[in-house]
Amino acid sequence: MVSVHELGLLTSVVEKIAEVCPGRTVTKVSMRVGDRSGVVYDSLIAAWPVASAATQCEGAELDAELIVSTVYCPTCEAEHEIDEFYALTCPVCGTPTADLRHGREFEISSIEVNAEGES
């Protein structure tokens, strides 16, 4: 089943690609998706064939890199991965921190297209 939320997000991605690569056949789209971005990763992958159908992205590979959340701890003076969704505390020393460094990403990192004239 395709999620309407992820389908809508990918429709926007396909529209943005049409703006920056008009008329080009896309072969691969690489994205960075944070685990706290509000996007369900598996639903995003499942929605890609539907969102890209009948567009210049149809048949293109979607390479979505899942970015793990990290926080900066002022006590440790270091960045640490966190795995508990609601815990914004340092996993090493327990200091509360709201300095989320990674995990909210939802961005296109690269687009690969066929050379001019290829289909």
N, CA, C and O atoms as CSV, one atom per row, in Angstrom:
chain,resi,resn,atom,element,x,y,z
A,1,MET,N,N,0.839,-1.183,0.000
A,1,MET,CA,C,0.000,0.000,0.000
A,1,MET,C,C,0.887,1.251,0.000
A,1,MET,O,O,1.893,1.320,0.706
A,2,VAL,N,N,0.495,2.215,-0.793
A,2,VAL,CA,C,1.269,3.451,-0.917
A,2,VAL,C,C,0.701,4.505,0.024
A,2,VAL,O,O,-0.504,4.756,0.032
A,3,SER,N,N,1.570,5.115,0.811
A,3,SER,CA,C,1.180,6.162,1.749
A,3,SER,C,C,0.981,7.486,1.004
A,3,SER,O,O,1.811,7.884,0.187
A,4,VAL,N,N,-0.122,8.149,1.299
A,4,VAL,CA,C,-0.416,9.437,0.665
A,4,VAL,C,C,0.640,10.474,1.053
A,4,VAL,O,O,1.020,11.302,0.225
A,5,HIS,N,N,1.113,10.440,2.291
A,5,HIS,CA,C,2.111,11.405,2.755
A,5,HIS,C,C,3.408,11.294,1.948
A,5,HIS,O,O,3.895,12.287,1.407
A,6,GLU,N,N,3.958,10.088,1.871
A,6,GLU,CA,C,5.202,9.892,1.141
A,6,GLU,C,C,5.008,10.100,-0.358
A,6,GLU,O,O,5.904,10.600,-1.038
A,7,LEU,N,N,3.844,9.721,-0.872
A,7,LEU,CA,C,3.541,9.952,-2.290
A,7,LEU,C,C,3.554,11.448,-2.594
A,7,LEU,O,O,4.098,11.870,-3.615
A,8,GLY,N,N,2.961,12.241,-1.723
A,8,GLY,CA,C,2.962,13.694,-1.905
A,8,GLY,C,C,4.363,14.281,-1.871
A,8,GLY,O,O,4.700,15.153,-2.672
A,9,LEU,N,N,5.178,13.800,-0.940
A,9,LEU,CA,C,6.559,14.283,-0.860
A,9,LEU,C,C,7.336,13.943,-2.127
A,9,LEU,O,O,8.061,14.780,-2.664
A,10,LEU,N,N,7.178,12.710,-2.598
A,10,LEU,CA,C,7.902,12.306,-3.805
A,10,LEU,C,C,7.377,12.993,-5.057
A,10,LEU,O,O,8.136,13.221,-5.998
A,11,THR,N,N,6.102,13.323,-5.083
A,11,THR,CA,C,5.561,14.093,-6.202
A,11,THR,C,C,6.258,15.450,-6.270
A,11,THR,O,O,6.574,15.937,-7.355
A,12,SER,N,N,6.494,16.055,-5.112
A,12,SER,CA,C,7.232,17.327,-5.064
A,12,SER,C,C,8.674,17.147,-5.526
A,12,SER,O,O,9.221,18.019,-6.201
A,13,VAL,N,N,9.289,16.029,-5.170
A,13,VAL,CA,C,10.657,15.737,-5.614
A,13,VAL,C,C,10.698,15.619,-7.137
A,13,VAL,O,O,11.576,16.192,-7.782
A,14,VAL,N,N,9.754,14.880,-7.706
A,14,VAL,CA,C,9.693,14.711,-9.164
A,14,VAL,C,C,9.476,16.061,-9.851
A,14,VAL,O,O,10.071,16.322,-10.897
A,15,GLU,N,N,8.634,16.916,-9.277
A,15,GLU,CA,C,8.402,18.254,-9.844
A,15,GLU,C,C,9.676,19.092,-9.799
A,15,GLU,O,O,9.980,19.809,-10.752
A,16,LYS,N,N,10.417,19.005,-8.706
A,16,LYS,CA,C,11.677,19.757,-8.583
A,16,LYS,C,C,12.692,19.267,-9.616
A,16,LYS,O,O,13.410,20.065,-10.218
A,17,ILE,N,N,12.743,17.949,-9.814
A,17,ILE,CA,C,13.654,17.392,-10.819
A,17,ILE,C,C,13.286,17.902,-12.212
A,17,ILE,O,O,14.170,18.207,-13.012
A,18,ALA,N,N,11.994,17.996,-12.506
A,18,ALA,CA,C,11.547,18.516,-13.804
A,18,ALA,C,C,12.001,19.961,-14.000
A,18,ALA,O,O,12.286,20.373,-15.124
A,19,GLU,N,N,12.072,20.733,-12.910
A,19,GLU,CA,C,12.534,22.124,-12.987
A,19,GLU,C,C,14.027,22.201,-13.296
A,19,GLU,O,O,14.451,23.019,-14.112
A,20,VAL,N,N,14.819,21.357,-12.649
A,20,VAL,CA,C,16.272,21.465,-12.788
A,20,VAL,C,C,16.848,20.632,-13.932
A,20,VAL,O,O,17.971,20.876,-14.373
A,21,CYS,N,N,16.091,19.660,-14.409
A,21,CYS,CA,C,16.549,18.798,-15.514
A,21,CYS,C,C,15.462,18.682,-16.581
A,21,CYS,O,O,15.044,17.571,-16.906
A,22,PRO,N,N,14.999,19.801,-17.130
A,22,PRO,CA,C,13.880,19.720,-18.076
A,22,PRO,C,C,14.214,18.869,-19.301
A,22,PRO,O,O,15.265,19.033,-19.922
A,23,GLY,N,N,13.304,17.963,-19.632
A,23,GLY,CA,C,13.447,17.162,-20.837
A,23,GLY,C,C,14.471,16.043,-20.775
A,23,GLY,O,O,14.645,15.324,-21.759
A,24,ARG,N,N,15.142,15.877,-19.667
A,24,ARG,CA,C,16.183,14.841,-19.544
A,24,ARG,C,C,15.584,13.580,-18.940
A,24,ARG,O,O,14.711,13.649,-18.075
A,25,THR,N,N,16.057,12.428,-19.402
A,25,THR,CA,C,15.625,11.155,-18.836
A,25,THR,C,C,16.471,10.860,-17.600
A,25,THR,O,O,17.695,10.760,-17.683
A,26,VAL,N,N,15.813,10.724,-16.471
A,26,VAL,CA,C,16.503,10.492,-15.201
A,26,VAL,C,C,16.718,8.990,-15.016
A,26,VAL,O,O,15.804,8.194,-15.228
A,27,THR,N,N,17.934,8.613,-14.618
A,27,THR,CA,C,18.244,7.195,-14.392
A,27,THR,C,C,18.379,6.851,-12.914
A,27,THR,O,O,18.176,5.703,-12.518
A,28,LYS,N,N,18.724,7.856,-12.092
A,28,LYS,CA,C,18.891,7.594,-10.661
A,28,LYS,C,C,18.693,8.880,-9.874
A,28,LYS,O,O,19.170,9.945,-10.266
A,29,VAL,N,N,17.982,8.764,-8.760
A,29,VAL,CA,C,17.796,9.876,-7.832
A,29,VAL,C,C,18.321,9.412,-6.480
A,29,VAL,O,O,17.877,8.395,-5.948
A,30,SER,N,N,19.262,10.163,-5.932
A,30,SER,CA,C,19.799,9.850,-4.605
A,30,SER,C,C,19.281,10.889,-3.622
A,30,SER,O,O,19.286,12.089,-3.895
A,31,MET,N,N,18.836,10.399,-2.475
A,31,MET,CA,C,18.284,11.278,-1.446
A,31,MET,C,C,18.879,10.930,-0.091
A,31,MET,O,O,19.396,9.834,0.123
A,32,ARG,N,N,18.790,11.901,0.821
A,32,ARG,CA,C,19.147,11.695,2.229
A,32,ARG,C,C,17.874,11.911,3.031
A,32,ARG,O,O,17.237,12.960,2.936
A,33,VAL,N,N,17.507,10.900,3.826
A,33,VAL,CA,C,16.261,10.938,4.585
A,33,VAL,C,C,16.574,10.647,6.051
A,33,VAL,O,O,17.020,9.551,6.390
A,34,GLY,N,N,16.340,11.627,6.913
A,34,GLY,CA,C,16.608,11.460,8.338
A,34,GLY,C,C,15.547,10.626,9.031
A,34,GLY,O,O,14.377,10.634,8.648
A,35,ASP,N,N,15.977,9.905,10.060
A,35,ASP,CA,C,15.038,9.055,10.784
A,35,ASP,C,C,14.060,9.848,11.653
A,35,ASP,O,O,13.145,9.262,12.232
A,36,ARG,N,N,14.233,11.158,11.756
A,36,ARG,CA,C,13.285,12.027,12.466
A,36,ARG,C,C,12.647,13.052,11.524
A,36,ARG,O,O,12.160,14.092,11.966
A,37,SER,N,N,12.654,12.755,10.246
A,37,SER,CA,C,12.114,13.689,9.252
A,37,SER,C,C,10.601,13.605,9.128
A,37,SER,O,O,9.986,14.444,8.469
A,38,GLY,N,N,9.998,12.607,9.751
A,38,GLY,CA,C,8.559,12.416,9.609
A,38,GLY,C,C,8.199,11.554,8.417
A,38,GLY,O,O,7.022,11.365,8.110
A,39,VAL,N,N,9.217,11.029,7.744
A,39,VAL,CA,C,9.018,10.185,6.568
A,39,VAL,C,C,9.211,8.729,6.976
A,39,VAL,O,O,10.183,8.387,7.649
A,40,VAL,N,N,8.278,7.880,6.564
A,40,VAL,CA,C,8.421,6.443,6.803
A,40,VAL,C,C,9.231,5.884,5.632
A,40,VAL,O,O,8.766,5.856,4.492
A,41,TYR,N,N,10.440,5.445,5.938
A,41,TYR,CA,C,11.403,5.041,4.912
A,41,TYR,C,C,10.828,3.995,3.961
A,41,TYR,O,O,10.892,4.172,2.744
A,42,ASP,N,N,10.273,2.918,4.488
A,42,ASP,CA,C,9.737,1.848,3.630
A,42,ASP,C,C,8.593,2.346,2.758
A,42,ASP,O,O,8.451,1.914,1.614
A,43,SER,N,N,7.780,3.251,3.289
A,43,SER,CA,C,6.679,3.822,2.505
A,43,SER,C,C,7.209,4.713,1.390
A,43,SER,O,O,6.630,4.770,0.305
A,44,LEU,N,N,8.308,5.406,1.658
A,44,LEU,CA,C,8.935,6.247,0.643
A,44,LEU,C,C,9.403,5.394,-0.537
A,44,LEU,O,O,9.154,5.732,-1.695
A,45,ILE,N,N,10.071,4.303,-0.236
A,45,ILE,CA,C,10.565,3.402,-1.283
A,45,ILE,C,C,9.392,2.823,-2.074
A,45,ILE,O,O,9.448,2.736,-3.301
A,46,ALA,N,N,8.333,2.428,-1.370
A,46,ALA,CA,C,7.161,1.835,-2.028
A,46,ALA,C,C,6.431,2.840,-2.911
A,46,ALA,O,O,5.838,2.457,-3.919
A,47,ALA,N,N,6.466,4.119,-2.547
A,47,ALA,CA,C,5.735,5.145,-3.296
A,47,ALA,C,C,6.476,5.620,-4.545
A,47,ALA,O,O,5.859,6.223,-5.423
A,48,TRP,N,N,7.774,5.367,-4.648
A,48,TRP,CA,C,8.568,5.881,-5.764
A,48,TRP,C,C,8.033,5.468,-7.137
A,48,TRP,O,O,7.894,6.335,-7.999
A,49,PRO,N,N,7.727,4.196,-7.384
A,49,PRO,CA,C,7.226,3.831,-8.721
A,49,PRO,C,C,5.929,4.549,-9.092
A,49,PRO,O,O,5.699,4.853,-10.263
A,50,VAL,N,N,5.092,4.818,-8.107
A,50,VAL,CA,C,3.826,5.516,-8.367
A,50,VAL,C,C,4.092,6.996,-8.643
A,50,VAL,O,O,3.550,7.558,-9.595
A,51,ALA,N,N,4.927,7.628,-7.810
A,51,ALA,CA,C,5.218,9.059,-7.967
A,51,ALA,C,C,5.961,9.356,-9.264
A,51,ALA,O,O,5.783,10.421,-9.856
A,52,SER,N,N,6.788,8.422,-9.700
A,52,SER,CA,C,7.606,8.671,-10.890
A,52,SER,C,C,6.953,8.199,-12.190
A,52,SER,O,O,7.470,8.479,-13.271
A,53,ALA,N,N,5.837,7.496,-12.105
A,53,ALA,CA,C,5.163,6.967,-13.302
A,53,ALA,C,C,4.779,8.099,-14.253
A,53,ALA,O,O,4.320,9.158,-13.824
A,54,ALA,N,N,4.974,7.860,-15.545
A,54,ALA,CA,C,4.613,8.803,-16.610
A,54,ALA,C,C,5.323,10.151,-16.470
A,54,ALA,O,O,4.795,11.180,-16.891
A,55,THR,N,N,6.525,10.142,-15.875
A,55,THR,CA,C,7.356,11.344,-15.774
A,55,THR,C,C,8.733,11.005,-16.328
A,55,THR,O,O,8.989,9.864,-16.711
A,56,GLN,N,N,9.604,11.976,-16.369
A,56,GLN,CA,C,10.969,11.741,-16.829
A,56,GLN,C,C,11.748,10.850,-15.858
A,56,GLN,O,O,12.845,10.393,-16.179
A,57,CYS,N,N,11.186,10.605,-14.676
A,57,CYS,CA,C,11.830,9.756,-13.670
A,57,CYS,C,C,11.350,8.310,-13.709
A,57,CYS,O,O,11.857,7.468,-12.968
A,58,GLU,N,N,10.382,8.016,-14.563
A,58,GLU,CA,C,9.851,6.655,-14.610
A,58,GLU,C,C,10.969,5.664,-14.922
A,58,GLU,O,O,11.728,5.848,-15.874
A,59,GLY,N,N,11.059,4.623,-14.115
A,59,GLY,CA,C,12.094,3.611,-14.288
A,59,GLY,C,C,13.416,3.945,-13.622
A,59,GLY,O,O,14.318,3.109,-13.584
A,60,ALA,N,N,13.544,5.154,-13.095
A,60,ALA,CA,C,14.787,5.547,-12.431
A,60,ALA,C,C,14.904,4.856,-11.075
A,60,ALA,O,O,13.906,4.569,-10.414
A,61,GLU,N,N,16.130,4.602,-10.688
A,61,GLU,CA,C,16.407,4.026,-9.371
A,61,GLU,C,C,16.295,5.120,-8.313
A,61,GLU,O,O,16.758,6.240,-8.526
A,62,LEU,N,N,15.683,4.801,-7.176
A,62,LEU,CA,C,15.680,5.705,-6.030
A,62,LEU,C,C,16.638,5.130,-5.005
A,62,LEU,O,O,16.427,4.031,-4.493
A,63,ASP,N,N,17.689,5.878,-4.709
A,63,ASP,CA,C,18.667,5.483,-3.696
A,63,ASP,C,C,18.468,6.423,-2.514
A,63,ASP,O,O,18.936,7.562,-2.535
A,64,ALA,N,N,17.777,5.947,-1.489
A,64,ALA,CA,C,17.472,6.778,-0.325
A,64,ALA,C,C,18.332,6.335,0.851
A,64,ALA,O,O,18.161,5.238,1.384
A,65,GLU,N,N,19.255,7.199,1.245
A,65,GLU,CA,C,20.141,6.915,2.380
A,65,GLU,C,C,19.436,7.342,3.666
A,65,GLU,O,O,19.037,8.498,3.805
A,66,LEU,N,N,19.287,6.416,4.599
A,66,LEU,CA,C,18.655,6.720,5.878
A,66,LEU,C,C,19.705,7.302,6.816
A,66,LEU,O,O,20.720,6.664,7.098
A,67,ILE,N,N,19.455,8.518,7.298
A,67,ILE,CA,C,20.389,9.220,8.177
A,67,ILE,C,C,19.950,9.027,9.627
A,67,ILE,O,O,18.817,9.343,9.991
A,68,VAL,N,N,20.852,8.508,10.442
A,68,VAL,CA,C,20.576,8.262,11.853
A,68,VAL,C,C,20.711,9.573,12.631
A,68,VAL,O,O,21.600,10.379,12.355
A,69,SER,N,N,19.831,9.772,13.593
A,69,SER,CA,C,19.851,10.986,14.408
A,69,SER,C,C,21.098,11.056,15.278
A,69,SER,O,O,21.545,10.060,15.848
A,70,THR,N,N,21.645,12.269,15.361
A,70,THR,CA,C,22.757,12.529,16.269
A,70,THR,C,C,22.480,13.819,17.024
A,70,THR,O,O,21.846,14.738,16.507
A,71,VAL,N,N,22.970,13.868,18.258
A,71,VAL,CA,C,22.886,15.083,19.065
A,71,VAL,C,C,24.297,15.497,19.460
A,71,VAL,O,O,25.213,14.677,19.532
A,72,TYR,N,N,24.443,16.799,19.715
A,72,TYR,CA,C,25.707,17.300,20.243
A,72,TYR,C,C,25.546,17.451,21.744
A,72,TYR,O,O,24.578,18.048,22.215
A,73,CYS,N,N,26.490,16.912,22.492
A,73,CYS,CA,C,26.470,17.020,23.948
A,73,CYS,C,C,27.484,18.071,24.387
A,73,CYS,O,O,28.677,17.930,24.119
A,74,PRO,N,N,27.013,19.137,25.066
A,74,PRO,CA,C,27.944,20.171,25.516
A,74,PRO,C,C,28.854,19.689,26.650
A,74,PRO,O,O,29.946,20.226,26.838
A,75,THR,N,N,28.417,18.693,27.396
A,75,THR,CA,C,29.242,18.160,28.483
A,75,THR,C,C,30.388,17.320,27.926
A,75,THR,O,O,31.543,17.506,28.307
A,76,CYS,N,N,30.066,16.404,27.030
A,76,CYS,CA,C,31.093,15.542,26.401
A,76,CYS,C,C,31.867,16.278,25.311
A,76,CYS,O,O,32.960,15.865,24.922
A,77,GLU,N,N,31.281,17.384,24.819
A,77,GLU,CA,C,31.823,18.117,23.680
A,77,GLU,C,C,32.009,17.189,22.482
A,77,GLU,O,O,33.041,17.201,21.812
A,78,ALA,N,N,30.963,16.378,22.234
A,78,ALA,CA,C,31.018,15.414,21.131
A,78,ALA,C,C,29.615,15.180,20.588
A,78,ALA,O,O,28.614,15.469,21.242
A,79,GLU,N,N,29.574,14.647,19.372
A,79,GLU,CA,C,28.318,14.294,18.716
A,79,GLU,C,C,28.107,12.789,18.876
A,79,GLU,O,O,29.032,12.001,18.682
A,80,HIS,N,N,26.872,12.395,19.233
A,80,HIS,CA,C,26.571,10.983,19.462
A,80,HIS,C,C,25.288,10.594,18.744
A,80,HIS,O,O,24.360,11.396,18.638
A,81,GLU,N,N,25.237,9.350,18.248
A,81,GLU,CA,C,24.004,8.810,17.678
A,81,GLU,C,C,23.016,8.532,18.802
A,81,GLU,O,O,23.394,8.110,19.895
A,82,ILE,N,N,21.738,8.780,18.510
A,82,ILE,CA,C,20.691,8.434,19.472
A,82,ILE,C,C,19.711,7.507,18.773
A,82,ILE,O,O,19.427,7.659,17.585
A,83,ASP,N,N,19.201,6.549,19.525
A,83,ASP,CA,C,18.293,5.592,18.902
A,83,ASP,C,C,16.886,5.644,19.479
A,83,ASP,O,O,15.964,5.079,18.890
A,84,GLU,N,N,16.700,6.294,20.593
A,84,GLU,CA,C,15.358,6.427,21.149
A,84,GLU,C,C,14.718,7.670,20.546
A,84,GLU,O,O,15.284,8.761,20.607
A,85,PHE,N,N,13.540,7.499,19.966
A,85,PHE,CA,C,12.931,8.572,19.186
A,85,PHE,C,C,12.716,9.853,19.984
A,85,PHE,O,O,13.013,10.936,19.479
A,86,TYR,N,N,12.215,9.766,21.201
A,86,TYR,CA,C,11.891,10.977,21.956
A,86,TYR,C,C,12.996,11.419,22.906
A,86,TYR,O,O,12.872,12.464,23.544
A,87,ALA,N,N,14.058,10.657,23.012
A,87,ALA,CA,C,15.120,10.978,23.958
A,87,ALA,C,C,16.116,11.946,23.341
A,87,ALA,O,O,16.878,11.577,22.447
A,88,LEU,N,N,16.108,13.173,23.814
A,88,LEU,CA,C,17.118,14.143,23.389
A,88,LEU,C,C,18.079,14.349,24.551
A,88,LEU,O,O,18.216,15.444,25.098
A,89,THR,N,N,18.733,13.257,24.902
A,89,THR,CA,C,19.750,13.278,25.944
A,89,THR,C,C,20.984,12.575,25.401
A,89,THR,O,O,20.901,11.734,24.506
A,90,CYS,N,N,22.110,12.935,25.953
A,90,CYS,CA,C,23.360,12.302,25.547
A,90,CYS,C,C,23.332,10.835,25.972
A,90,CYS,O,O,23.089,10.540,27.142
A,91,PRO,N,N,23.575,9.916,25.046
A,91,PRO,CA,C,23.567,8.502,25.407
A,91,PRO,C,C,24.794,8.082,26.226
A,91,PRO,O,O,24.835,6.975,26.762
A,92,VAL,N,N,25.792,8.967,26.320
A,92,VAL,CA,C,27.011,8.646,27.067
A,92,VAL,C,C,26.913,9.128,28.511
A,92,VAL,O,O,27.151,8.357,29.440
A,93,CYS,N,N,26.558,10.416,28.706
A,93,CYS,CA,C,26.560,10.969,30.067
A,93,CYS,C,C,25.167,11.327,30.586
A,93,CYS,O,O,25.011,11.622,31.771
A,94,GLY,N,N,24.150,11.305,29.716
A,94,GLY,CA,C,22.782,11.586,30.154
A,94,GLY,C,C,22.392,13.051,30.187
A,94,GLY,O,O,21.279,13.377,30.601
A,95,THR,N,N,23.268,13.939,29.765
A,95,THR,CA,C,22.958,15.366,29.747
A,95,THR,C,C,21.836,15.651,28.748
A,95,THR,O,O,21.920,15.234,27.593
A,96,PRO,N,N,20.779,16.361,29.183
A,96,PRO,CA,C,19.725,16.745,28.228
A,96,PRO,C,C,20.298,17.716,27.193
A,96,PRO,O,O,21.079,18.605,27.531
A,97,THR,N,N,19.910,17.539,25.956
A,97,THR,CA,C,20.356,18.434,24.892
A,97,THR,C,C,19.299,18.512,23.807
A,97,THR,O,O,18.690,17.503,23.448
A,98,ALA,N,N,19.086,19.686,23.295
A,98,ALA,CA,C,18.148,19.876,22.184
A,98,ALA,C,C,18.901,20.131,20.882
A,98,ALA,O,O,18.302,20.504,19.874
A,99,ASP,N,N,20.214,19.928,20.910
A,99,ASP,CA,C,21.055,20.203,19.746
A,99,ASP,C,C,21.092,18.988,18.820
A,99,ASP,O,O,22.078,18.254,18.774
A,100,LEU,N,N,19.993,18.791,18.081
A,100,LEU,CA,C,19.894,17.687,17.131
A,100,LEU,C,C,20.677,18.075,15.882
A,100,LEU,O,O,20.316,19.031,15.194
A,101,ARG,N,N,21.737,17.346,15.588
A,101,ARG,CA,C,22.610,17.677,14.468
A,101,ARG,C,C,22.191,16.992,13.170
A,101,ARG,O,O,22.313,17.582,12.097
A,102,HIS,N,N,21.705,15.769,13.250
A,102,HIS,CA,C,21.277,15.010,12.070
A,102,HIS,C,C,20.007,14.247,12.404
A,102,HIS,O,O,19.738,13.927,13.562
A,103,GLY,N,N,19.232,13.964,11.363
A,103,GLY,CA,C,18.025,13.174,11.544
A,103,GLY,C,C,16.787,13.807,10.940
A,103,GLY,O,O,15.773,13.134,10.753
A,104,ARG,N,N,16.859,15.109,10.630
A,104,ARG,CA,C,15.695,15.794,10.044
A,104,ARG,C,C,15.795,15.941,8.524
A,104,ARG,O,O,14.916,16.538,7.903
A,105,GLU,N,N,16.844,15.407,7.930
A,105,GLU,CA,C,17.082,15.597,6.496
A,105,GLU,C,C,15.973,14.995,5.630
A,105,GLU,O,O,15.447,13.920,5.920
A,106,PHE,N,N,15.639,15.706,4.579
A,106,PHE,CA,C,14.835,15.186,3.468
A,106,PHE,C,C,15.273,16.000,2.266
A,106,PHE,O,O,14.728,17.068,1.989
A,107,GLU,N,N,16.264,15.481,1.557
A,107,GLU,CA,C,16.875,16.264,0.492
A,107,GLU,C,C,17.351,15.385,-0.653
A,107,GLU,O,O,17.709,14.222,-0.470
A,108,ILE,N,N,17.344,15.975,-1.829
A,108,ILE,CA,C,17.918,15.328,-3.003
A,108,ILE,C,C,19.422,15.556,-2.930
A,108,ILE,O,O,19.866,16.700,-2.828
A,109,SER,N,N,20.209,14.490,-2.981
A,109,SER,CA,C,21.663,14.663,-2.944
A,109,SER,C,C,22.283,14.603,-4.334
A,109,SER,O,O,23.320,15.223,-4.571
A,110,SER,N,N,21.661,13.860,-5.266
A,110,SER,CA,C,22.146,13.864,-6.645
A,110,SER,C,C,21.084,13.313,-7.586
A,110,SER,O,O,20.186,12.569,-7.190
A,111,ILE,N,N,21.224,13.710,-8.851
A,111,ILE,CA,C,20.327,13.249,-9.914
A,111,ILE,C,C,21.216,12.812,-11.070
A,111,ILE,O,O,22.068,13.576,-11.524
A,112,GLU,N,N,21.022,11.588,-11.547
A,112,GLU,CA,C,21.767,11.109,-12.709
A,112,GLU,C,C,20.814,11.063,-13.898
A,112,GLU,O,O,19.690,10.571,-13.795
A,113,VAL,N,N,21.289,11.588,-15.031
A,113,VAL,CA,C,20.474,11.632,-16.247
A,113,VAL,C,C,21.247,11.013,-17.400
A,113,VAL,O,O,22.473,10.917,-17.360
A,114,ASN,N,N,20.516,10.592,-18.430
A,114,ASN,CA,C,21.155,10.115,-19.657
A,114,ASN,C,C,21.789,11.295,-20.369
A,114,ASN,O,O,21.368,12.439,-20.196
A,115,ALA,N,N,22.797,11.012,-21.164
A,115,ALA,CA,C,23.431,12.053,-21.966
A,115,ALA,C,C,22.418,12.606,-22.963
A,115,ALA,O,O,21.437,11.940,-23.292
A,116,GLU,N,N,22.655,13.815,-23.439
A,116,GLU,CA,C,21.756,14.440,-24.423
A,116,GLU,C,C,21.484,13.481,-25.568
A,116,GLU,O,O,22.409,12.859,-26.092
A,117,GLY,N,N,20.235,13.358,-25.958
A,117,GLY,CA,C,19.861,12.533,-27.094
A,117,GLY,C,C,19.618,11.070,-26.768
A,117,GLY,O,O,19.005,10.363,-27.568
A,118,GLU,N,N,20.085,10.589,-25.604
A,118,GLU,CA,C,19.820,9.204,-25.211
A,118,GLU,C,C,18.450,9.120,-24.570
A,118,GLU,O,O,17.950,10.100,-24.017
A,119,SER,N,N,17.844,7.944,-24.646
A,119,SER,CA,C,16.560,7.784,-23.966
A,119,SER,C,C,16.587,6.620,-23.024
A,119,SER,O,O,15.587,6.336,-22.365
